[in-house]
Structure formats: structure tokens, C-alpha cells
Amino acid sequence: MKLKEIDRTAMQAWSPAQNHPIYLATGTSAQQLDATFSTNASLEIFELDLSDPSLDMKSCATFSSSHRYHKLIWGPYKMDSKGDVSGVLIAGGENGNIILYDPSKIIAGDKEVVIAQNDKHTGPVRALDVNIFQVRLCLTFTHHS
């Protein structure tokens, strides 16, 4: 049974469990083309509203990016007790880059949404994860180095 759907060729990450309302972030997939053969890349954030009977998810924000992604996660780092939009979106790029985004700034429409960026890997970043015990720690993996 479908609850909602988004028609995108994208990586996705759910907002942390503490976050209310629930959001879904999508980032343009690396090495994929959509039906229009577009080369544009973006990060989008959608709100999950289960009280709305339609299948469409409401887009809250779009940020044009110069990166395409192999992996996208939404970590709970810097979450507040009120459950406001927070945390950090961590993206693994096709050119070995790791980019940390502030989702609250993306939703607010700010232009400066990048918290930090690292280009240390020589190959595409294919895996990311956040340590559940120390959420400020993140593991990245690429098959090159």
C-alpha cells in the first residue's frame, strides 16, 4: 500500500526520530540520469503529512547543488529537545567529497547551507554512517582511499 511517493532519481534520508514533523531529504543520485536527461543537481526536503490523502509529498525547500551523491544520511548531531528541524545532512559525493549541510537553513531558504566540506577521498564516497553513541562521529568509505 502506497502512502506517499516522490518521482525523483535521488538518494534519500529520513530526518532523525526526534524531529517533528517528519522530513525526507533527497539528493540527486550520482551517475544517474532522469527522464529529461538533466545534469542539474539539487538537495530537496519534503514534509511527510499523513493527514493529507494525496500520494504527493509537499516540497519544503530546494537547494541547487554542484554535487551529485552516492550516499545521504541525516544525523541527529545538534538536535534540540524541542524537536525543531535540526541535525546535519551528510552527503557522500561522486568526486570523493563529503559535504555537511544544515537542513534548517535549507528549509529557511538560506544561501549558506554548507557547514563543512572535505575532499580527502580520491574516489566516490559510497558509504556513510553516524556513530549512534557519539553522534559527532561519522564514518565514510570509498573503494579508492
Sequence and secondary structure as in RCSB ss.txt:
>XXXX:A:sequence
MKLKEIDRTAMQAWSPAQNHPIYLATGTSAQQLDATFSTNASLEIFELDLSDPSLDMKSCATFSSSHRYHKLIWG
PYKMDSKGDVSGVLIAGGENGNIILYDPSKIIAGDKEVVIAQNDKHTGPVRALDVNIFQVRLCLTFTHHS
>XXXX:A:secstr
    B    EEEEE  TT SS EEEEEEBTT   TT    EEEEEEE  TTS SSB EEEEEEEES  EEEEEEE
 TT  TT  S SEEEEEETTS EEEE HHHHHHT S  EEEEE   SS   EEEE SSSTT EEEE S  
